[in-house]
Amino acid sequence: MSLKKKIVAGLLGVSLLVSMSACGSEKKESKPDKDELLTIDVYDGLANYMGIQKGWFAEVVKEKFNIELNIIAPNVAGNGDTLYQTRTAAGDLGDLIIVDNGKQYNELVQGGLLYDATDLYKDMKNVSKYDAAVQHLNDGSEGIYGFPTSVSSLSPTTPSEGLDLNFGAYIRWDLYSKENYPEIKTIEDLLPTLKKMQDANPTTESGKKVHAFSLFSDWDGNMMAMAKQLSNLYGYDEVGFALAKADGSDYQSIIDSDSEYTRALKFYYAANQMGLVDPESTTQNYDTMYSKYQDGQVLFSWWPWLGQAAYNTTTNLDKGQGFMLAPIKDQKIYSFGAEVYGGKQFIGIGSKAKDPERLAKFVDWLYSPEGALANTSQTQGSAGIEGLTWEMNKDGLPELTDFGKEALFGGEATVPKEYGGGSYKDGVSALNVTTILGIDVNPDNGFSYNYTLWETYQKENTNPLKEDWSKKMDGAETTLDYLEKTNQIEVAPGASYVAPEDSSEISVLRNQIKSTIVEYSWKMVFAKDENEFNKLLKEMQDTANGLGYDQVFEVDMANAKDQNDQRVAVAKEFAK
C-alpha cells in the first residue's frame, strides 16, 4: 500500500461501464459564465478532509480561477469502496478526480467518466513539460484522460523524498535521551525502551494518558496499513498480498508465519501486552490520532510527516522536545526512487464537469512553479506563497519569512486577511497531492520546491533537539545524511509501475480475503494471550486459503516480478 489510503475499486463489469456512456466524454449542456463562481466536486482518494476548501489556498484558487473546491474524501467518509462504486455507477464521480492509476483509470475511461482533454492539453504549458509522463499514463487510450502526479526530472534511482524518507522509526528523542540512549539492534528492541519512556512520562501536560503507539484503520486495504509499515523499515513494500523487496531480492506472502507482516502483528501484540498500545486505536480515525500526536500523547511514529509534523513545533523544539529517527542497527529503509513517469495516482477532469476549460487551467497551474509551491501534500511539504511564507533574500537565496517560520513550524499562525485569513494550517490545500516532487528544481529561481532543502533553512534550523540527535548520530545533519552514511537506504527505482487490473474472479476473491486479513489482524494485535494470538493467526491463514488466497497471491507475485523487471529496465535506461 502507498502511504496514502488506496481506494480499491469495487467490481464494475465492463458492460455496465460502457452502458453508462461511450468512451468519448461529454460536457453538461449549460456552461457557466467565466465570471461566475464555479463550485466543483473534487473526488479525492488522497484527501483527509471533506467539505469546502477553506483559508488561504481557497483564496488563491478563487482569485486565479473563480473556483471553489468541494472535497469528497472517501478516507473521511468511511467505506470508501462503496462511495466510489455508488458515484461511479451513477455516472458522475466528480468534476475533478484524483484516484489511482491502473484499474481505476481504466474503469473511468471505459465508463466515460473522464473528459478527453486532448484539445485542452495543447494549451497546458506547465504539465506538458512532463509530456513523456503524460503519454505514459494515457498509453493505450485514444485521448488525454489524466495527468500523472509526483512527476520528476531526476534519476529513477534518486530517493524522491528529500531530507527524510517516507518511512522510518521516529521516536520522542528527548525521552529516549533521558533513558541514556539504549542500543537498538532491531525493531523489537524498541519495546522495552518505549516502555521505560512511557512509564517515566505517563501523562501529557494537559493530563492525557500517553501511549507508545496509537493506531488507526482509515487506510486499511489488502492488509492492516499500520502493520505493513514495519516491512518498509526493512526494504519491502506491498504488491497486493505480496511483499516485494526494493532490490527484487526477496518476495513474501503476507500471511506466512515468518513474513514481515506477521512479524509486525507480533510486534504490536507484544507492545499491547506491555500496555503500550492506545486502546482507542480500533475506533479512532486519522484526525483523532493526529491530535494525540500534537498533544504529546504518542511516543512512536512510522512517518516523519506524522510525528514530526504534529509535534515538532518551534515551541517544543526550543525546549529540546520532538521526534527524530531512531538508530536501529539492522534497518534498511524502503525509499521511492524518483518516478520519471509519475506516481501511483493521477488527476482527471470529470466528463460531466461544467467548465472543463477552466478546470484544465487550474490543473495546469498545479504543475507551475507557483502552483507547486502553493499546493502541498502530507509527505511533501511545499513552501507556500511567495511574499507570505517565503521570499528571495538580498543574496538571491530563497528564505522563509518570519510568518513562514511561524506557520510552517508552529502550525497555528493567523493568515493576514488579504490572503484569506484564518489559521495557516487549516488553509493548506486539502487535495493532499504532489504534482511535482519537492526535491525537483524550481525553474524560476533554481532552487528546490521543498524549503527544507534550502541552504537558508538548514543554517537556521538548529535547536537543542537536532544538535543532540546529530551528536549521537555520527555528526549527521539530516536523516538522509545519516542513512546514506550507514548504508541503510533501499531505493526502489521509480519505474511508475501500475499493476494490471484484476479479473472479475480475482477481484471478488481479493475483496473477501482482504476483509478477513484486516479483521483478524486487528484481533491479533489485541489478543489476550499468545495462545489466542496463534489461534487467530491460524484461523486467518486457513480462512484466507479457503477463500482462494493462493489464486490471488499468484497474480500478485507475477505483478511483483513484472514491477521489478520494469525497475531494472528504467534504471538501466536512465543510467545511459
TORPAPA-266163 format. One record per residue (C-alpha): z, y, x. Coordinates in steps of 0.25 Angstrom, whole numbers, padded with zeros to 4 digits, always signed. Each point is the difference from the previous one (the first is absolute). Layout:
BEGIN
ZYX...
This chain:
BEGIN
+0000+0000+0000-0003+0014+0005+0012+0009+0001-0003+0006-0013+0000-0008-0013-0012-0008-0002-0004+0000-0015-0006-0014-0002-0011+0001-0011+0001-0010-0011-0011-0010-0004-0012+0008-0006-0012-0008-0002-0013+0006+0004-0006-0002-0013+0012+0008-0006-0002+0011+0010-0015+0001-0002+0002+0001-0014+0008+0013+0001-0012+0007+0006-0012-0002+0010+0002+0002+0015-0005+0014-0002+0011+0009-0004-0001+0011-0010+0008+0014-0001+0006+0004-0013-0009+0008-0009+0008+0013+0001+0002+0007+0013+0010+0011+0002-0003+0013+0005+0003+0002+0014+0010+0011-0003+0008-0010-0009+0012-0007+0006-0003-0014+0001+0011-0010-0001-0004-0014+0006+0006-0013-0001+0002-0006+0014+0002-0015-0001+0007-0002+0014+0004-0013+0005+0008+0006+0012+0008+0011-0008+0015-0001-0001+0000+0012-0010-0005+0000-0014-0004+0013-0008-0006+0013+0003+0000+0004+0014+0009+0012+0003+0003+0010+0010-0008+0005+0012-0010-0011+0001-0003+0002-0015-0002+0015+0002-0010-0002+0011-0008-0010-0008+0000+0010-0012-0003+0012+0008-0012-0007+0007-0006-0009-0011+0008+0004-0013+0004-0014-0001+0014-0006-0005+0003-0014+0005+0007-0009-0010+0004-0012+0008+0000-0014-0006+0008-0009+0009+0001-0015-0002+0011+0000+0011+0009+0008-0009-0005-0005-0014+0004-0014+0003-0008-0012-0002-0012+0006+0007-0009-0012-0003+0001+0002-0015-0003+0015+0001-0012-0002+0009-0005-0011-0010+0002+0009-0012-0006+0012+0005-0012-0007+0006-0002-0008-0013-0001+0013-0007-0011+0004+0009+0007+0012+0006+0010-0002+0012+0000+0015+0003-0008+0012+0004+0004-0002+0014+0004-0014+0005+0007-0004+0013+0001-0015+0001-0003-0012+0009-0014-0003+0007-0006-0014-0003+0004-0006-0013+0004+0013-0008-0012+0007+0006-0010-0011-0005+0007-0001-0013-0001+0015-0003-0015+0001+0005-0004-0012-0008+0007+0005-0013-0006+0014+0001+0014+0007+0002-0005+0008+0013-0009+0011+0001-0012-0001+0009+0002+0012+0009-0013-0002+0008-0006+0014-0005+0013+0007+0003+0002-0007+0013-0011+0008+0006+0008+0013-0001+0014-0007+0004-0001+0006+0015+0014-0005+0004+0001-0014-0004-0015-0002+0004+0005+0002+0014+0005-0015-0002-0013-0005-0006+0001-0013+0008+0013-0003-0007-0005+0005-0014-0012-0009+0001+0008-0012+0005+0009+0001-0013-0012+0001-0009-0008-0010+0007-0006-0009-0011+0001+0010-0011-0012+0008-0004+0007+0013+0001+0012+0008+0006+0012-0004-0009+0011+0002+0009+0005+0007+0013+0009-0007+0010+0014+0004+0004+0006+0001+0014-0013+0003+0007+0000+0002+0015-0009+0003+0012+0010-0008+0009-0002-0013+0007+0004-0012-0010+0010-0005+0011+0008+0013+0000+0013+0000-0008-0003+0008-0012+0014+0004-0004+0004+0011+0010+0013+0001+0007+0007-0010-0009-0007-0013-0005+0000-0003-0014+0010-0011+0002+0012-0002+0008+0015-0002-0001+0007+0013-0001+0015+0001+0000+0010+0011-0001+0000+0003+0015+0013+0008-0001+0008-0011-0006-0006-0010+0010+0004+0008+0011+0014+0000-0004+0000-0015+0001-0004+0002+0014-0015-0004-0001+0001-0015-0002-0011-0008+0006-0010-0005-0011-0009-0012+0005-0006-0003-0013+0001+0006-0015+0011-0009-0004+0009+0006+0011+0000+0013-0008+0008-0006-0011+0014-0001+0007-0003+0014+0006-0004+0006-0014+0013-0007-0006+0008+0008+0010-0007+0013-0003+0002-0002-0015+0015-0004+0001+0002+0012+0009-0007+0009-0010+0002-0006-0014-0003+0013-0008-0008+0013+0002+0005+0014+0000-0003+0000-0015+0009-0012-0002-0012-0010-0003+0001-0014+0006-0008-0003+0012-0009-0013+0002-0008-0004+0012-0012-0004-0009-0004+0006-0014-0013-0007-0006-0010+0003-0011-0010-0008-0007-0011+0010-0004-0010-0005+0011+0002-0015-0002-0014-0007-0001-0004-0013+0006+0015-0001+0005+0013+0009+0001-0005+0012+0007+0013+0003+0007+0000-0014+0006-0014+0001+0005+0004+0011+0009+0007-0009+0010-0013-0006+0003-0006+0013+0004+0011+0001+0011-0005-0012+0006-0015+0004+0000-0004-0006-0014-0006+0005-0013-0003-0006-0013-0014-0005-0005+0004-0005-0014+0010-0012+0002-0004-0001+0015+0007+0008+0012-0010+0003+0011+0004+0005+0014-0007+0013+0004-0007-0007+0012-0005-0012-0008+0009-0010+0008+0008-0005-0012+0000-0002-0015+0011-0004-0009+0002-0004-0015+0011+0009-0006+0007-0012-0007+0001-0008+0012+0015-0002+0004-0002+0005+0014-0009+0012-0004+0003+0014+0004+0001+0003-0015+0010-0011-0003+0008+0005+0013+0001+0014-0007+0006-0007-0012+0010-0007+0008+0003+0013+0007+0002+0008-0013+0009-0012-0005+0008+0000+0012+0002+0015-0001+0004-0001-0014+0010-0010+0003+0006+0010+0010+0000+0010-0011-0011+0009+0006-0010+0000-0012+0001+0010-0011+0002-0007-0013-0008+0010-0007-0012-0005+0008-0006-0009-0011+0000+0011-0011-0003+0013+0007-0013+0007+0003-0005+0006+0013+0004+0014-0004+0015-0004-0003+0000-0008+0013-0006+0013+0008+0011+0009-0006+0010-0010+0006-0006+0002+0014+0001+0015-0002+0015-0002-0003+0002-0009+0012+0003-0012-0008-0009-0009+0008+0000-0004+0015-0013-0007+0002-0015+0003-0003-0013-0008+0002-0008+0013+0001+0002+0014+0007-0006+0007-0012+0012-0005-0009+0013+0000+0009-0004+0012+0009-0008+0008-0011+0012-0001-0010+0012+0002+0010-0005+0006+0013+0002+0014-0005+0002+0012+0009+0015+0000-0004+0002-0014+0003-0008+0000+0013+0008+0011+0005+0013-0008-0003-0006-0011+0008-0002-0009-0012-0013-0007-0004-0009-0012+0000-0007-0005+0013-0007-0012+0004+0009-0012+0004-0003-0006+0014-0003-0014-0005-0003-0009+0013-0010-0009-0007-0008+0009-0009-0015+0002+0000-0003+0010-0011-0012-0001-0008-0009+0013+0001-0012+0003-0008-0011+0004+0009-0009+0012-0004-0009-0004-0011-0014+0004+0004-0005-0003-0014+0012+0005-0008+0013-0006-0005+0003-0010-0011-0001+0010-0012-0011+0009-0005-0001+0012-0008-0010+0000-0012-0004+0009-0011+0001-0006-0014-0013-0002-0008+0006+0008-0012+0005+0012+0008-0003+0013-0007-0005+0007+0012-0004-0009+0012-0006+0011+0008+0014+0007+0000+0007-0012+0004-0010-0003+0011+0003+0013+0006+0015-0003-0001-0002-0014+0007-0008+0006+0011+0010+0011+0002+0010-0011+0003-0008-0004+0012-0001+0014+0005+0010+0005+0011+0007+0009-0011+0001-0012-0010+0004-0010+0011+0011+0009+0004+0005+0004-0014-0001-0014-0006+0010-0011+0005+0005-0014-0001+0013-0006+0002-0004-0007+0013-0009+0012+0006+0008+0013-0002-0010+0012+0002+0003+0014+0004-0002+0007-0013-0006+0014-0003-0004+0009+0012+0008+0012-0001+0011-0006-0008+0005-0012+0008-0008+0001+0013-0008+0011+0008-0008+0001+0013+0010+0007+0010-0004+0010+0010-0003-0011+0010-0010-0006-0009+0008-0012-0004+0004-0005-0014+0014+0003-0003+0010-0002-0012+0005+0012-0006+0015+0002-0003-0003-0003-0014-0008-0012+0004+0012-0006+0008+0009+0002-0011-0010-0006-0010-0004-0012+0008+0013-0003+0007+0010+0005-0011-0008-0004-0012+0006+0010-0010-0007+0013+0004-0004+0009-0011-0014+0004+0000-0004+0014-0002-0005+0004-0013-0014+0004+0004-0001-0015+0005+0005-0006-0013+0015+0001+0001+0009-0012-0001+0005-0010+0010-0009-0003+0011+0003-0015-0001-0003+0000-0015-0013+0007+0002-0006-0010+0010-0013-0007-0004+0003-0011-0009-0013-0007+0003+0007-0007+0012-0013-0003+0006-0005+0003+0014-0015+0004+0001-0001+0002+0015+0010-0006+0010+0011+0010+0004-0003-0004+0015-0014+0005-0001-0004+0013+0005-0002+0012-0009-0014+0006+0004+0005+0014-0004+0010+0001+0011-0001-0012+0009+0014-0006-0003+0005-0012-0009+0002+0002-0014+0014-0007+0002+0010+0011+0004+0009-0010+0007-0011-0001+0011-0001+0014+0003+0006+0005+0013+0008+0011-0006+0007-0010-0010+0003-0010+0011+0006+0011+0009+0009+0005-0011+0003-0013-0006+0013-0002+0008+0013-0003-0006+0012-0008+0004-0005-0013-0007-0013+0000+0006+0006+0003+0014+0010-0012-0001-0011-0009-0005-0009+0004+0011+0011-0003+0010+0002-0014-0005-0015-0003-0001-0004+0001+0014-0003+0015-0001-0011-0002-0011-0003+0013-0007-0005-0006-0013-0001-0014-0007-0014-0002+0004+0004+0004+0015+0011-0011+0000-0009-0011-0007-0011+0003+0010+0009-0001+0012+0006-0013-0005-0013-0006-0005+0005-0002-0014-0012+0004-0008-0010-0010-0006-0012+0008-0004-0009-0005-0011-0014+0006+0002-0004+0008-0011-0012-0007-0006+0002+0005-0014+0000-0014-0005+0001-0003-0015+0002-0014-0005-0010-0004-0011+0005-0001-0014+0006-0012-0005-0008-0010-0009+0005+0000-0014+0007-0013+0002+0007+0005+0013+0004+0013-0007+0007-0008-0011+0007-0009+0010+0004+0012+0009+0007+0008-0011+0008-0012-0004+0004-0004+0014+0004+0014+0005+0009+0002-0012+0007-0013+0003+0001+0004+0015+0006+0014-0003+0010-0005-0010+0005-0011+0009+0000+0009+0012+0010+0010-0007+0009-0011-0005+0000-0006+0014+0005+0013+0006+0012+0000-0009+0002-0015+0000+0015-0003-0001+0000-0009+0012-0009-0007+0010-0002-0013-0009-0005+0009-0012-0009+0008+0010-0006-0014+0005-0001-0005-0014-0007+0013-0005-0010-0001+0012-0004-0014-0003-0002+0004-0015-0008+0011+0004-0009-0008+0009-0001-0012-0010-0003+0010-0011-0011+0007+0008-0006-0012+0005+0000-0006-0014-0008+0013-0005-0011-0002+0010+0006+0007+0012-0009-0007+0010-0013+0004-0007+0004+0015+0001+0005-0002+0014-0013-0006+0004-0007+0012-0005+0010+0010+0007-0001-0008+0013-0015+0001+0000+0001+0015-0003+0010+0002+0012-0009-0007+0010-0012+0009-0005+0008+0012+0001+0003-0004+0015-0014-0002+0003-0003+0014-0005+0011+0005+0008-0006-0006+0013-0014+0005-0004+0004+0014-0002+0009+0001+0012-0012-0006+0008-0010+0010-0006+0008+0012+0003+0004-0004+0014-0014+0002+0004
